[in-house]
C-alpha cells in the first residue's frame, strides 16, 4: 500500500500534482489514454492535473474530481475543465461545531447520526453534509446559496 501511495501522493502541492500527471502521461502510449478518470485530493491539484491532461493530444476526454469549491475550480467547472467538486460548506461546518459546543456546555451531548469503527470501537459522530457541485447544479449550489457571488465568475 505504501508503494502505491508513494506513486500517487501529490503532497497537496500543485506542482507535484502536475509533474506526476505529466510523468504518468509520458510513461504510457496513446492507446492507454483516451478517456481518463482522475480523483484529485483537492481543487488546486485537480486544476493542475486537469491542465496536464488537457494539454495531451492523446487524452480525448477526462473526468476529474476535486474538493473545497475554490473560486478557480468553480470557474473550471463552468468552463468544462473540471467535472465536479465536493463542497464542504463552511457555514454548515461552523453551525454544526457551534451546536456541538453548545450541547456540551449545557451538559448534554450532540446528536449522533452515524458511527465509525476505528478498529477498537464504534465512534459516535454527526458528519456535516456535503454537496457535489457539477456544471448542472453550480448556479444553485454556489451562487443561489450565497456561497460565492456571481460576479466572481464568467459564463454562468
Backbone as CSV, one residue per row, in Angstrom:
resi,resn,N_x,N_y,N_z,CA_x,CA_y,CA_z,C_x,C_y,C_z
1,UNK,0.832,-1.181,0.000,0.000,0.000,0.000,0.886,1.258,0.000
2,UNK,1.951,1.233,0.766,2.853,2.378,0.836,3.460,2.701,-0.523
3,UNK,3.799,1.659,-1.281,4.374,1.871,-2.606,3.365,2.558,-3.528
4,UNK,2.118,2.136,-3.469,1.072,2.748,-4.298,0.859,4.201,-3.884
5,UNK,0.738,4.433,-2.585,0.528,5.808,-2.099,1.688,6.695,-2.522
6,UNK,2.902,6.185,-2.446,4.071,6.953,-2.854,4.043,7.346,-4.318
7,UNK,3.403,6.524,-5.134,3.313,6.820,-6.560,2.268,7.884,-6.869
8,UNK,1.249,7.968,-6.044,0.144,8.862,-6.378,0.058,10.103,-5.506
9,UNK,0.726,10.121,-4.371,0.585,11.269,-3.492,1.147,12.531,-4.136
10,UNK,0.456,13.613,-3.942,0.876,14.895,-4.510,1.380,15.849,-3.436
11,UNK,1.334,15.408,-2.189,1.718,16.274,-1.065,0.904,17.566,-1.052
12,UNK,-0.253,17.524,-1.681,-1.147,18.675,-1.786,-0.453,19.851,-2.477
13,UNK,0.542,19.542,-3.273,1.323,20.570,-3.949,0.951,20.568,-5.425
14,UNK,0.556,21.726,-5.933,0.077,21.809,-7.316,1.158,21.410,-8.316
15,UNK,2.392,21.843,-8.076,3.478,21.494,-8.997,3.783,19.998,-8.956
16,UNK,3.748,19.396,-7.760,3.927,17.943,-7.658,2.837,17.223,-8.439
17,UNK,1.601,17.689,-8.293,0.471,17.065,-8.985,0.650,17.145,-10.493
18,UNK,1.020,18.315,-10.978,1.208,18.494,-12.418,2.366,17.629,-12.915
19,UNK,3.469,17.601,-12.174,4.626,16.796,-12.581,4.287,15.313,-12.630
20,UNK,3.566,14.827,-11.619,3.181,13.407,-11.617,2.242,13.095,-12.772
21,UNK,1.304,14.005,-13.041,0.387,13.797,-14.167,1.157,13.743,-15.477
22,UNK,2.071,14.690,-15.672,2.860,14.704,-16.909,3.734,13.454,-17.024
23,UNK,4.328,13.019,-15.909,5.165,11.809,-15.924,4.322,10.579,-16.265
24,UNK,3.131,10.498,-15.706,2.254,9.356,-16.000,1.816,9.367,-17.456
25,UNK,1.536,10.538,-17.990,1.141,10.627,-19.397,2.297,10.250,-20.320
26,UNK,3.497,10.641,-19.948,4.678,10.323,-20.752,4.987,8.830,-20.717
27,UNK,4.687,8.184,-19.609,5.037,6.774,-19.411,4.169,5.796,-20.197
28,UNK,3.032,6.260,-20.726,2.138,5.343,-21.432,1.941,5.792,-22.874
29,UNK,1.555,4.850,-23.724,1.331,5.214,-25.125,-0.104,5.714,-25.320
30,UNK,-0.393,6.165,-26.513,-1.673,6.800,-26.835,-2.872,5.911,-26.538
31,UNK,-2.762,4.618,-26.776,-3.932,3.752,-26.572,-4.290,3.586,-25.095
32,UNK,-3.388,3.955,-24.194,-3.667,3.875,-22.752,-4.318,5.154,-22.237
33,UNK,-4.530,6.108,-23.106,-5.064,7.408,-22.682,-6.550,7.502,-23.007
34,UNK,-6.943,8.032,-24.125,-8.364,8.102,-24.499,-9.209,8.841,-23.497
35,UNK,-10.055,8.120,-22.755,-10.896,8.700,-21.710,-10.268,8.363,-20.362
36,UNK,-10.096,9.383,-19.535,-9.353,9.238,-18.281,-10.218,9.696,-17.113
37,UNK,-10.088,8.994,-15.989,-10.800,9.332,-14.765,-9.776,9.627,-13.676
38,UNK,-9.904,10.783,-13.028,-8.921,11.222,-12.047,-9.631,11.667,-10.779
39,UNK,-9.181,11.170,-9.655,-9.704,11.577,-8.353,-8.605,12.375,-7.654
40,UNK,-8.700,13.681,-7.685,-7.681,14.549,-7.080,-8.043,14.839,-5.628
41,UNK,-7.049,15.084,-4.787,-7.317,15.285,-3.360,-7.948,16.627,-3.017
42,UNK,-7.781,17.616,-3.878,-8.400,18.916,-3.626,-8.516,19.674,-4.947
43,UNK,-9.098,20.846,-4.900,-9.342,21.590,-6.133,-8.068,22.106,-6.792
44,UNK,-7.110,22.558,-6.012,-5.876,23.084,-6.601,-5.120,22.027,-7.383
45,UNK,-4.981,20.850,-6.789,-4.305,19.779,-7.504,-5.155,19.296,-8.675
46,UNK,-6.465,19.342,-8.539,-7.343,18.955,-9.648,-7.095,19.853,-10.856
47,UNK,-6.979,21.157,-10.619,-6.732,22.073,-11.742,-5.375,21.806,-12.382
48,UNK,-4.351,21.566,-11.570,-3.017,21.294,-12.109,-3.018,20.017,-12.940
49,UNK,-3.661,18.980,-12.436,-3.734,17.704,-13.159,-4.584,17.864,-14.413
50,UNK,-5.702,18.574,-14.304,-6.573,18.796,-15.471,-5.814,19.512,-16.580
51,UNK,-5.026,20.504,-16.221,-4.252,21.232,-17.233,-3.267,20.304,-17.945
52,UNK,-2.635,19.414,-17.186,-1.683,18.470,-17.791,-2.406,17.516,-18.741
53,UNK,-3.541,16.991,-18.333,-4.284,16.055,-19.184,-4.887,16.763,-20.396
54,UNK,-5.337,17.984,-20.212,-5.918,18.741,-21.329,-4.859,19.056,-22.390
55,UNK,-3.607,19.176,-21.979,-2.531,19.502,-22.919,-2.060,18.296,-23.733
56,UNK,-2.449,17.090,-23.338,-2.018,15.886,-24.049,-3.020,15.563,-25.152
57,UNK,-2.565,15.612,-26.396,-3.469,15.406,-27.543,-4.077,14.010,-27.592
58,UNK,-3.472,13.044,-26.900,-3.995,11.683,-26.905,-5.086,11.455,-25.863
59,UNK,-5.251,12.388,-24.949,-6.350,12.314,-23.980,-7.561,12.935,-24.669
60,UNK,-8.526,12.106,-25.001,-9.695,12.583,-25.731,-10.735,13.207,-24.804
61,UNK,-10.817,12.690,-23.586,-11.782,13.203,-22.616,-11.288,12.813,-21.236
62,UNK,-11.503,13.685,-20.270,-11.149,13.330,-18.904,-12.234,13.808,-17.952
63,UNK,-12.373,13.080,-16.869,-13.275,13.431,-15.785,-12.406,13.582,-14.549
64,UNK,-12.525,14.715,-13.875,-11.671,14.946,-12.715,-12.471,15.527,-11.563
65,UNK,-12.219,14.978,-10.386,-12.877,15.452,-9.178,-11.941,16.360,-8.396
66,UNK,-12.510,17.100,-7.490,-11.746,17.906,-6.549,-12.596,18.078,-5.311
67,UNK,-12.110,18.884,-4.410,-12.945,19.233,-3.258,-12.503,20.568,-2.720
68,UNK,-13.411,21.289,-2.153,-13.240,22.577,-1.487,-14.001,23.717,-2.165
69,UNK,-14.455,23.542,-3.381,-15.231,24.572,-4.086,-14.502,25.907,-4.141
70,UNK,-13.205,25.835,-4.475,-12.420,27.063,-4.640,-12.949,27.841,-5.840
71,UNK,-12.836,29.147,-5.777,-13.338,30.002,-6.856,-12.780,29.560,-8.212
72,UNK,-11.472,29.334,-8.287,-10.864,28.949,-9.565,-11.438,27.634,-10.082
73,UNK,-11.726,26.705,-9.200,-12.292,25.425,-9.655,-13.757,25.547,-10.022
74,UNK,-14.471,26.422,-9.369,-15.856,26.662,-9.798,-15.838,27.193,-11.231
75,UNK,-14.899,28.092,-11.530,-14.786,28.581,-12.905,-14.403,27.437,-13.837
76,UNK,-13.508,26.551,-13.414,-13.142,25.395,-14.234,-14.368,24.521,-14.491
77,UNK,-15.209,24.349,-13.502,-16.430,23.555,-13.674,-17.342,24.228,-14.693
78,UNK,-17.529,25.522,-14.554,-18.360,26.276,-15.506,-17.800,26.124,-16.922
79,UNK,-16.467,26.166,-17.040,-15.810,26.091,-18.346,-15.643,24.662,-18.869
80,UNK,-16.053,23.654,-18.076,-15.937,22.267,-18.507,-14.544,21.672,-18.347
81,UNK,-13.685,22.300,-17.563,-12.318,21.800,-17.353,-12.199,20.922,-16.115
82,UNK,-13.162,20.994,-15.220,-13.202,20.136,-14.028,-14.607,19.573,-13.944
83,UNK,-14.722,18.298,-13.630,-16.022,17.633,-13.657,-16.890,17.974,-12.460
84,UNK,-16.265,17.997,-11.280,-17.043,18.262,-10.072,-16.119,18.632,-8.929
85,UNK,-16.718,19.168,-7.885,-16.003,19.423,-6.640,-16.912,19.031,-5.492
86,UNK,-16.309,18.678,-4.385,-17.064,18.388,-3.171,-17.066,19.664,-2.333
87,UNK,-18.243,20.196,-2.108,-18.397,21.396,-1.283,-18.665,20.974,0.150
88,UNK,-17.736,21.323,1.021,-17.942,21.170,2.460,-18.221,22.586,2.949
89,UNK,-19.474,22.944,2.938,-19.902,24.325,3.192,-19.475,24.751,4.599
90,UNK,-18.547,25.713,4.655,-18.038,26.159,5.959,-19.135,26.752,6.830
91,UNK,-20.167,27.265,6.214,-21.284,27.799,7.014,-21.948,26.672,7.801
92,UNK,-22.108,25.506,7.167,-22.691,24.349,7.854,-21.716,23.744,8.864
93,UNK,-20.435,23.698,8.502,-19.422,23.173,9.421,-19.384,23.990,10.706
94,UNK,-19.413,25.307,10.567,-19.384,26.195,11.737,-20.651,26.008,12.565
95,UNK,-21.794,25.946,11.901,-23.050,25.759,12.630,-23.032,24.452,13.417
96,UNK,-22.597,23.371,12.775,-22.546,22.079,13.457,-21.559,22.105,14.626
97,UNK,-20.421,22.771,14.448,-19.435,22.866,15.533,-19.991,23.667,16.705
98,UNK,-20.674,24.767,16.417,-21.274,25.588,17.485,-22.365,24.801,18.192
99,UNK,-23.214,24.119,17.430,-24.272,23.308,18.038,-23.691,22.238,18.963
100,UNK,-22.593,21.599,18.537,-21.954,20.577,19.379,-21.385,21.211,20.647
101,UNK,-20.709,22.343,20.510,-20.129,23.023,21.670,-21.222,23.447,22.649
102,UNK,-22.322,23.979,22.119,-23.424,24.402,22.993,-24.032,23.214,23.728
103,UNK,-24.146,22.084,23.040,-24.685,20.882,23.696,-23.794,20.484,24.869
104,UNK,-22.496,20.479,24.660,-21.575,20.130,25.749,-21.638,21.148,26.883
105,UNK,-21.717,22.440,26.533,-21.808,23.483,27.563,-23.071,23.349,28.404
106,UNK,-24.118,22.811,27.798,-25.387,22.635,28.517,-25.437,21.290,29.255
107,UNK,-24.317,20.549,29.225,-24.262,19.288,29.941,-24.834,18.093,29.199
108,UNK,-25.119,18.255,27.932,-25.625,17.129,27.147,-24.609,16.782,26.060
109,UNK,-25.016,15.984,25.125,-24.147,15.608,24.024,-24.838,15.924,22.703
110,UNK,-24.044,16.241,21.675,-24.651,16.498,20.366,-25.284,15.221,19.826
111,UNK,-26.249,15.362,18.924,-26.886,14.170,18.355,-25.879,13.326,17.565
112,UNK,-26.102,12.040,17.569,-25.272,11.099,16.814,-26.106,10.601,15.638
113,UNK,-25.561,10.735,14.441,-26.283,10.268,13.256,-25.549,9.142,12.542
114,UNK,-24.314,8.864,12.984,-23.511,7.836,12.325,-22.430,7.383,13.297
115,UNK,-21.943,6.184,13.085,-20.785,5.727,13.855,-19.702,5.274,12.881
116,UNK,-18.455,5.421,13.308,-17.305,4.984,12.527,-16.494,4.040,13.394
117,UNK,-16.197,2.862,12.871,-15.405,1.916,13.633,-13.934,2.197,13.377
118,UNK,-13.186,2.471,14.453,-11.768,2.781,14.329,-10.874,1.565,14.564
119,UNK,-11.468,0.394,14.528,-10.722,-0.828,14.768,-10.772,-1.270,16.220
120,UNK,-11.217,-0.391,17.086,-11.319,-0.704,18.513,-12.768,-0.610,18.970
121,UNK,-13.446,0.431,18.490,-14.837,0.622,18.893,-15.575,1.460,17.858
122,UNK,-16.876,1.516,18.002,-17.685,2.396,17.170,-17.643,3.794,17.790
123,UNK,-17.200,4.767,17.001,-17.076,6.141,17.468,-18.302,6.911,16.993
124,UNK,-19.052,7.510,17.923,-20.238,8.265,17.516,-19.844,9.558,16.799
125,UNK,-20.669,9.943,15.831,-20.376,11.150,15.054,-21.660,11.751,14.499
126,UNK,-21.550,12.982,14.086,-22.611,13.640,13.330,-21.929,14.374,12.174
127,UNK,-21.677,13.653,11.082,-20.991,14.302,9.966,-21.843,15.408,9.349
128,UNK,-21.164,16.471,8.964,-21.821,17.567,8.266,-22.036,17.147,6.816
129,UNK,-23.187,17.477,6.279,-23.489,17.078,4.903,-22.552,17.774,3.914
130,UNK,-22.331,17.118,2.804,-21.529,17.681,1.720,-22.428,17.852,0.498
131,UNK,-21.962,18.636,-0.449,-22.695,18.841,-1.691,-21.753,18.595,-2.851
132,UNK,-22.181,17.794,-3.796,-21.416,17.575,-5.015,-21.825,18.667,-6.001
133,UNK,-20.853,19.458,-6.432,-21.123,20.566,-7.353,-20.629,20.185,-8.741
134,UNK,-21.538,20.269,-9.709,-21.232,19.973,-11.104,-21.670,21.154,-11.959
135,UNK,-21.407,21.075,-13.233,-21.838,22.140,-14.145,-23.363,22.300,-14.107
136,UNK,-24.060,21.183,-13.917,-25.520,21.216,-13.929,-26.119,21.916,-12.708
137,UNK,-25.441,21.886,-11.568,-26.032,22.493,-10.369,-25.195,23.619,-9.768
138,UNK,-24.162,24.053,-10.478,-23.253,25.062,-9.923,-23.972,26.362,-9.565
139,UNK,-24.898,26.805,-10.382,-25.607,28.051,-10.086,-26.415,27.905,-8.800
140,UNK,-27.145,26.813,-8.683,-27.983,26.598,-7.496,-27.136,26.457,-6.232
141,UNK,-26.118,25.609,-6.280,-25.367,25.270,-5.077,-24.336,26.321,-4.669
142,UNK,-23.811,27.057,-5.628,-22.761,28.032,-5.324,-23.291,29.463,-5.328
143,UNK,-23.994,29.840,-6.364,-24.448,31.234,-6.498,-25.736,31.470,-5.712
144,UNK,-26.771,30.696,-6.025,-28.067,30.906,-5.372,-28.002,30.687,-3.863
145,UNK,-27.112,29.805,-3.410,-26.986,29.541,-1.973,-26.213,30.651,-1.261
146,UNK,-25.559,31.519,-2.047,-24.774,32.599,-1.458,-23.366,32.197,-1.064
147,UNK,-22.933,31.002,-1.482,-21.586,30.567,-1.109,-20.526,31.472,-1.737
148,UNK,-20.642,31.722,-3.035,-19.799,32.698,-3.735,-20.712,33.597,-4.563
149,UNK,-20.366,34.881,-4.703,-21.193,35.768,-5.532,-20.959,35.540,-7.029
150,UNK,-21.971,35.764,-7.800,-21.927,35.520,-9.255,-20.852,36.343,-9.945
151,UNK,-20.530,37.515,-9.419,-19.546,38.375,-10.101,-18.116,37.827,-10.042
152,UNK,-17.918,36.728,-9.340,-16.606,36.066,-9.306,-16.388,35.195,-10.544
153,UNK,-17.444,34.990,-11.360,-17.393,34.008,-12.439,-17.863,34.589,-13.757
154,UNK,-17.425,33.946,-14.834,-17.933,34.280,-16.167,-18.602,33.037,-16.741
155,UNK,-19.534,33.236,-17.650,-20.148,32.123,-18.356,-21.260,31.411,-17.621
156,UNK,-21.805,32.055,-16.602,-22.894,31.392,-15.858,-24.125,31.308,-16.694
